[in-house]
Amino acid sequence: MNSLSNSVHFPMIEYQFEQVESAYWRAGEDSRDLCFQLIENCKKYHHPMLGYAYVLYGRILLAFGEDEKALHVLTKGKRLLDESQDLERRPLAMLWLASALLRNKKHIPAVEMWVKTIESALELNQIEYGVEAYLNVALVYYQVEQYATADLLMKNGLKLAESINNKKLIAKSGIFLMESFLNSGKYDLALALLVRIEPHAVAHGDLTWLVQICNGYAQCYWHLNDVDLAVEYFEYSLCIARKCNLSWAYCVTVVAYSEFLQQRNQIADAFSLLQYASTLLKSTNIGNLEEKLNQLFYLAHKEQGDFRSALYILRIYEHQAVQHLASELGIKGYKLNLSRLEKARSMLIRTHLKFEKLAGWVMPGVSLQHLRQFRLRCECAASTDRVIELSLNTPVEPVIELRMATILNDYCTLNDLWIFIPPNRYVIYPGEAQSILMDFANRVAAAIERQSWLRYGVPAVRVKVKLQLASEAMIKQVDLLLKKELESA
């Protein structure tokens, strides 16, 4: 095939690349045939982006559950990108290859591939791919019950996503972290996080994520004993999922809603929801979700007095539970070889520092840069802008300072600035005007007072909350802190 023929056909191939991308982002539209045709044309006319075509094909195969084939295709795609030295597209290829490894039960190789993705993304300043890999790694650590590492990675991932203002990644990382908070019973933290990420999820427009956020609100309000709001959010979630034909999201909501009703001895009220969700699951491959749903369906049949149907569903559930247990034991078996995961964790901690530098992330605290940012915001404040002052009943010793930093990082976004004013005050300047500022302030204060201070050798900490204007008086206080920092530098 001569170069003239190639130049004639290359525009057609580039248009095919656009078609494939467009189809993928239209809610996972099936573009497998388009991808296959693209690969054949790239081969026929020796197009230099053949490796990338394989990557796109592997990505759509994963979307349609062809995991084994996807792993083969993505492995080939990455090899071709390496051979052609297409560095720009390598992080994307590695990101999805790691996903394929995980889908094929290769957990540790998946983590190691995601770590390589992060390193490659850092070298090329492709922070978005790096952050996404970071979040995916966190989920694997969660699966193998390394909860402390998983939570740390999720929190770091959210901060990094906020620092580059990527709405998709803020929503994704926030939802991951929210699930972790819910599973560990930290409902107040989960609620604060939902308020923080909801605008980004709405702006990104992924309806499945909106359903998950509504579910999160519902579960928070359920466990915080606001039953009416819990029901309202469960119904919102079901409505969105049903109207938009989001089968997985609908079934997830039904399971959560049914668990809520079961706790209130109203499981029979969930019967029709469980019945419809069961029909949806027959056309999907969700496994663990179907097991949970059948357990609840069994209880609903039993509550209605239909013991024959209850026994039938119970047998299905028991079979699924045995299969799930075998799978879980397989995953947890990797805990016997945690040295590779520990090595990956150490690399992730080192790369996080590089991320901060690339993203321009400023850690909250009493640093010159942070104090200057706070002062500048006060100087530019509108006449009605208010700040939150939290006064502790005790001087802030190092152990209290460390815990306070953790709490404020959990509750504040990167757009919120906070400073410590010795000996016992913290001031938060919200990034955006909040109509419920006092509600937010009281939740932060309650979180501080709820800490297990005695564990750290500290008597109970009490907090007084006050709202005040971002005035000249506040600027003078910050100026004193700046002077002190400059003198000690």
C-alpha positions in Angstrom: 0.0 0.0 0.0 1.7 3.2 -1.1 1.9 6.5 0.9 -0.5 8.3 -1.4 -3.2 5.7 -0.7 -2.6 6.0 3.0 -3.0 9.8 2.9 -6.3 9.4 1.1 -7.7 7.0 3.6 -6.2 8.5 6.8 -9.0 11.2 7.1 -11.6 8.4 6.9 -9.8 6.6 9.7 -9.6 9.7 11.9 -13.3 10.2 11.4 -13.8 6.5 12.6 -11.8 7.3 15.7 -14.2 10.2 16.4 -17.2 7.9 15.8 -15.9 5.3 18.3 -15.2 7.9 21.0 -18.6 9.5 20.5 -20.4 6.2 20.7 -18.6 5.3 23.9 -19.6 8.4 25.7 -23.3 8.1 24.7 -24.1 6.1 27.8 -21.9 3.1 26.8 -23.5 2.6 23.4 -22.3 -0.6 21.8 -19.4 0.3 19.5 -17.8 -3.1 19.3 -18.4 -3.4 15.5 -17.1 0.2 15.0 -14.0 -0.6 16.9 -13.3 -3.8 15.0 -13.7 -2.0 11.7 -11.4 0.7 12.9 -8.7 -1.9 13.8 -9.0 -3.6 10.4 -8.6 -0.2 8.5 -5.7 0.8 10.7 -4.0 -2.5 9.8 -4.9 -2.3 6.1 -3.6 1.3 5.7 -0.7 1.1 8.3 -2.2 3.8 10.4 0.2 4.7 13.3 -2.6 4.7 15.9 -3.3 1.0 15.6 -2.3 0.5 19.2 -4.8 3.2 20.3 -7.5 1.5 18.3 -6.9 -1.7 20.2 -7.1 0.3 23.5 -10.5 1.7 22.5 -11.7 -1.7 21.6 -10.6 -3.2 24.9 -12.3 -0.4 26.8 -15.7 -1.1 25.1 -15.3 -4.8 25.6 -15.0 -4.2 29.4 -18.1 -2.1 29.3 -20.0 -5.1 27.9 -18.5 -7.7 30.3 -16.1 -9.4 27.8 -13.4 -9.3 30.4 -11.1 -12.1 29.2 -11.1 -10.8 25.6 -10.6 -7.3 26.8 -7.5 -8.3 28.7 -6.0 -9.8 25.6 -6.9 -6.8 23.4 -5.7 -4.2 25.9 -2.4 -6.1 26.4 -1.9 -6.0 22.6 -2.8 -2.3 22.5 -0.3 -1.4 25.1 2.5 -3.4 23.4 1.8 -1.7 20.1 1.8 1.8 21.8 5.2 0.9 23.4 6.6 -0.3 20.1 5.4 2.9 18.3 6.6 5.0 21.2 3.2 6.6 21.5 3.9 8.0 25.0 0.9 10.4 25.0 -1.6 7.5 25.0 0.2 5.0 27.2 -1.4 6.2 30.5 -4.9 5.7 29.1 -3.9 2.2 27.9 -2.3 1.3 31.2 -5.3 2.6 33.1 -7.7 0.3 31.3 -5.3 -2.6 31.2 -5.2 -2.5 35.0 -9.0 -2.5 35.0 -9.0 -5.6 32.8 -6.5 -7.3 35.1 -8.7 -6.6 38.1 -11.8 -7.9 36.2 -9.8 -11.2 35.6 -9.0 -11.6 39.3 -5.4 -10.4 38.9 -5.6 -8.0 41.8 -1.9 -7.4 42.6 -0.8 -7.1 38.9 -3.7 -4.6 38.6 -2.4 -2.4 41.4 1.1 -2.5 40.0 -0.1 -1.5 36.6 -2.1 1.4 38.1 1.1 2.5 40.0 2.9 2.5 36.6 0.0 4.5 35.2 0.5 7.1 37.8 4.2 7.4 37.2 3.6 7.7 33.4 0.9 10.3 33.9 3.1 12.3 36.2 5.9 12.3 33.6 3.5 13.5 30.9 1.6 15.9 33.2 -1.6 14.0 32.5 -2.9 14.4 36.0 -6.5 13.2 35.3 -5.4 9.7 34.3 -3.1 9.6 37.4 -5.9 10.6 39.8 -8.3 8.0 38.3 -5.7 5.3 38.7 -5.1 6.5 42.3 -8.8 6.0 43.1 -9.0 2.6 41.5 -6.0 1.4 43.6 -7.9 2.6 46.7 -10.8 0.3 45.9 -8.4 -2.7 45.6 -6.9 -2.0 49.0 -10.5 -1.8 50.3 -11.3 -5.2 48.8 -8.4 -6.9 50.6 -9.4 -5.2 53.9 -6.5 -2.7 54.1 -9.0 -0.1 55.2 -6.6 2.5 56.6 -4.6 2.6 53.4 -7.8 2.6 51.3 -9.3 5.6 53.2 -6.0 7.5 53.0 -5.8 7.0 49.2 -9.5 7.9 48.7 -9.1 11.2 50.7 -5.9 12.1 48.8 -7.6 11.3 45.5 -10.5 13.6 46.3 -8.2 16.4 47.3 -6.2 15.9 44.1 -9.4 15.9 42.0 -10.5 19.1 43.6 -7.1 20.7 43.1 -7.4 20.3 39.3 -11.2 21.1 39.4 -12.1 17.9 37.5 -15.8 17.5 38.2 -15.9 13.9 37.0 -13.1 12.9 39.3 -14.4 14.9 42.2 -17.7 13.1 41.9 -16.1 9.7 41.4 -13.7 10.0 44.3 -16.3 11.5 46.5 -18.7 8.6 45.9 -16.0 6.0 46.6 -15.1 7.8 49.8 -18.8 8.2 50.8 -19.3 4.4 50.4 -16.3 3.8 52.7 -17.7 6.2 55.3 -21.2 4.5 55.1 -19.6 1.1 55.6 -17.7 2.2 58.6 -20.7 4.0 60.2 -19.4 7.5 59.8 -22.7 9.0 58.7 -22.1 12.6 59.6 -18.9 12.6 57.6 -20.6 10.9 54.7 -23.4 13.6 54.8 -20.8 16.4 54.8 -19.0 14.8 51.9 -22.3 14.5 49.9 -23.0 18.2 50.2 -19.4 18.8 49.0 -19.5 16.6 45.9 -23.2 16.9 44.8 -22.8 20.1 42.7 -19.9 18.5 40.8 -21.8 15.3 40.1 -24.8 17.4 38.8 -22.4 19.4 36.6 -20.8 16.3 35.2 -24.2 14.8 34.5 -23.6 11.1 35.1 -27.1 9.9 36.2 -25.9 6.7 37.8 -23.8 8.8 40.1 -26.7 11.0 40.9 -28.7 7.9 41.9 -25.8 6.9 44.2 -25.7 10.3 45.8 -29.4 10.2 46.5 -28.9 6.7 48.0 -26.1 8.1 50.1 -28.3 10.9 51.4 -31.0 8.4 52.2 -28.7 6.1 54.1 -27.2 9.0 56.1 -30.6 10.3 57.1 -31.8 6.7 57.9 -29.0 6.1 60.3 -29.2 9.7 61.7 -32.9 9.0 62.5 -34.5 11.3 60.0 -36.9 8.7 58.5 -39.0 11.1 56.4 -35.9 12.5 54.6 -34.5 9.0 54.1 -37.7 7.8 52.4 -37.8 11.0 50.3 -34.2 10.4 49.0 -34.8 6.7 48.4 -37.9 7.6 46.3 -35.8 10.2 44.4 -33.2 7.6 43.6 -35.8 5.1 42.4 -37.5 7.7 40.2 -34.2 8.8 38.5 -33.1 5.2 37.9 -36.5 4.0 36.6 -37.0 7.0 34.2 -33.5 6.7 32.8 -33.4 2.9 32.5 -30.5 2.5 34.9 -30.9 -1.1 35.8 -27.9 -1.5 38.1 -28.6 1.8 39.9 -32.3 0.8 40.3 -31.3 -2.6 41.9 -28.8 -1.0 44.2 -31.4 1.4 45.4 -34.0 -1.4 45.9 -31.5 -3.3 48.1 -30.7 -0.3 50.3 -34.4 0.7 50.5 -35.4 -2.8 51.4 -32.8 -3.1 54.1 -34.2 0.2 55.5 -37.8 -1.2 55.4 -36.6 -4.5 57.0 -35.1 -2.7 60.0 -38.5 -0.9 60.4 -40.3 -4.3 60.2 -41.9 -3.2 56.9 -40.1 -5.6 54.5 -43.4 -6.7 52.9 -43.8 -3.1 51.6 -40.7 -3.7 49.4 -42.2 -6.8 47.7 -43.1 -5.2 44.4 -39.8 -3.4 44.2 -37.9 -6.6 44.9 -39.9 -8.4 42.3 -39.2 -5.8 39.6 -35.5 -5.7 40.5 -35.3 -9.4 40.2 -36.6 -9.3 36.6 -34.0 -6.6 35.8 -31.1 -8.7 37.2 -31.9 -11.6 34.9 -30.6 -9.6 32.0 -27.4 -8.5 33.8 -24.4 -10.1 35.5 -24.2 -8.4 38.8 -23.6 -11.4 41.1 -23.1 -10.1 44.6 -26.0 -7.6 44.2 -28.4 -10.4 43.1 -27.4 -12.4 46.2 -28.3 -9.5 48.5 -31.6 -8.9 46.7 -32.6 -12.6 47.0 -31.9 -12.5 50.7 -34.4 -9.6 51.1 -36.8 -11.2 48.6 -36.8 -14.4 50.8 -37.7 -12.3 53.9 -40.5 -10.5 52.0 -42.1 -13.8 50.8 -41.8 -15.1 54.4 -43.4 -11.9 55.8 -46.3 -12.3 53.3 -46.8 -16.0 54.4 -45.8 -17.4 51.0 -43.5 -20.1 52.5 -43.1 -22.1 49.3 -41.8 -19.2 47.4 -39.6 -18.2 50.4 -38.0 -21.6 50.5 -37.4 -21.5 46.7 -35.7 -18.1 46.9 -33.7 -19.2 50.1 -32.2 -22.1 48.2 -31.1 -19.8 45.4 -29.7 -17.4 47.9 -27.7 -20.1 49.8 -26.1 -21.3 46.5 -25.1 -17.7 45.6 -23.8 -17.1 49.1 -21.5 -20.2 48.9 -20.2 -19.0 45.5 -19.6 -15.5 46.8 -17.8 -16.8 49.9 -15.4 -18.8 47.6 -14.8 -15.7 45.6 -14.1 -13.6 48.7 -11.7 -16.2 50.0 -9.9 -16.0 46.7 -9.6 -12.2 47.0 -8.5 -12.4 50.6 -5.9 -15.0 49.7 -3.9 -12.1 48.3 -3.4 -10.9 51.8 -0.9 -13.7 52.2 1.3 -11.9 49.7 1.0 -8.3 50.9 4.6 -7.4 50.4 4.0 -6.5 46.8 1.0 -4.4 47.8 3.1 -2.7 50.6 5.7 -1.8 48.0 3.0 -0.3 45.8 1.6 1.6 48.7 5.1 3.2 49.4 5.4 4.2 45.8 1.9 5.8 45.9 2.8 7.9 49.0 5.9 9.2 47.1 4.0 10.0 44.0 1.4 11.9 46.0 4.0 14.5 46.8 4.7 14.9 43.0 0.9 15.2 42.4 0.7 18.1 44.9 3.5 20.0 43.2 2.0 19.5 39.7 -1.6 20.4 40.8 -0.4 23.4 42.8 -2.1 21.9 45.9 -1.5 23.9 49.1 -2.0 21.9 52.3 -4.2 23.8 54.8 -2.4 25.0 57.9 -0.4 28.0 59.2 2.0 28.4 56.2 3.0 31.7 54.7 1.3 30.8 51.4 -1.9 29.7 53.0 -2.1 32.8 55.3 -1.5 35.0 52.3 -4.3 33.3 50.4 -6.6 33.8 53.4 -5.6 37.5 53.7 -6.2 38.1 50.0 -9.7 36.6 50.2 -10.5 38.9 53.2 -9.3 41.9 51.2 -11.5 41.0 48.3 -14.5 40.1 50.5 -18.0 41.5 49.8 -19.5 43.5 52.7 -21.7 40.6 53.6 -19.1 37.8 53.5 -18.9 35.9 56.8 -16.3 33.5 58.3 -16.8 30.8 60.8 -14.9 31.0 64.1 -14.5 27.9 66.2 -13.2 28.5 69.7 -11.9 25.5 71.6 -12.1 25.4 75.4 -8.4 24.4 75.7 -5.1 25.5 74.2 -4.3 23.6 71.0 -1.5 21.1 71.8 0.2 19.1 69.0 -2.1 16.1 69.4 -5.2 18.3 69.2 -3.7 20.2 66.2 -3.2 16.9 64.3 -6.8 15.8 64.9 -8.2 19.2 64.0 -6.3 19.2 60.7 -7.9 15.8 59.9 -11.4 16.9 60.8 -11.2 20.2 58.9 -9.7 18.4 55.8 -12.7 16.0 55.9 -15.3 18.7 56.2 -13.8 21.5 54.1 -13.2 21.6 50.3 -10.1 22.9 48.7 -12.0 26.1 48.0 -12.6 26.6 51.7 -9.7 28.3 53.5 -9.0 27.7 57.2 -6.4 29.0 59.5 -5.3 28.4 63.1 -5.1 31.5 65.4 -3.2 30.6 68.6 -3.9 29.6 71.2 -7.3 28.0 70.6 -9.2 29.4 67.6 -9.8 28.2 64.0 -11.3 30.4 61.3 -12.9 29.0 58.2 -13.6 31.2 55.1 -16.0 29.3 52.9 -15.1 29.2 49.2 -18.7 29.9 48.2 -21.6 31.7 49.9 -23.6 29.2 51.9 -27.1 30.0 53.0 -26.8 27.3 55.8 -23.5 28.5 57.1 -24.4 28.0 60.8 -25.6 24.5 60.0 -22.3 23.6 58.5 -20.4 25.2 61.4 -22.4 23.3 64.0 -21.8 20.0 62.2 -18.0 20.7 62.2 -18.2 21.6 65.9 -20.1 18.4 66.7 -17.6 16.3 64.8 -14.8 17.9 66.9 -16.6 17.3 70.2 -17.4 13.7 69.2 -13.7 12.8 68.9 -12.4 10.1 71.3 -10.2 12.7 73.0 -9.5 10.6 76.0 -7.7 8.1 73.7 -5.2 10.8 73.0 -4.8 11.8 76.7 -6.9 15.0 76.2 -9.9 16.0 78.3 -13.2 16.5 76.5 -13.0 19.3 74.0 -15.8 21.8 73.7 -16.4 24.2 70.9 -18.1 27.6 70.6 -19.3 28.6 67.2 -19.5 32.2 66.0 -20.1 33.8 62.6 -18.4 37.1 61.9 -17.7 39.4 59.0 -14.5 39.1 57.0 -13.5 42.5 58.1 -10.5 44.7 58.7 -10.2 43.3 62.2 -9.7 39.8 60.7 -7.1 41.1 58.3 -5.1 42.6 61.2 -5.2 39.2 63.0 -3.8 37.5 59.9 -1.2 40.2 59.5 0.1 39.4 63.0 0.3 35.7 62.1 2.2 36.5 58.9 4.6 38.7 60.8 5.3 35.9 63.3 5.8 33.4 60.5 8.2 35.7 58.6 10.2 36.3 61.8 10.5 32.6 62.5 11.4 31.7 58.9 
